[in-house]
């Protein structure tokens, strides 16, 4: 059964990615050093990548039995969509950073 939250989360992540492509954004937290930011981003990135891979593995479509052009019966799995995994990973990354107290802000433009 399809979780009704997933399409909304996917749409939100895709919207965030589209907006980020138009406006440069950066993570900000008052009093944070560049080293702290780098460490927190790396940890959240690794955590979100791992969690996204785990979640995608648990909802993987079952194999289908088909006949190939030579008439042989084979079991195949539909290819996983990288875009869904990417959107999930970005959503998890955003949530992790926000849980750490960061917010996305417009990056100042240099003259």
PyMOL commands that set and color helices and strands:
alter all, ss='L'
color gray80, all
select helices_A, chain A and resi 4-22+34-58+82-99
alter helices_A, ss='H'
color red, helices_A
select strands_A, chain A and resi 25-28+64-67+73-76+103-106
alter strands_A, ss='S'
color yellow, strands_A
deselect
rebuild
show_as cartoon
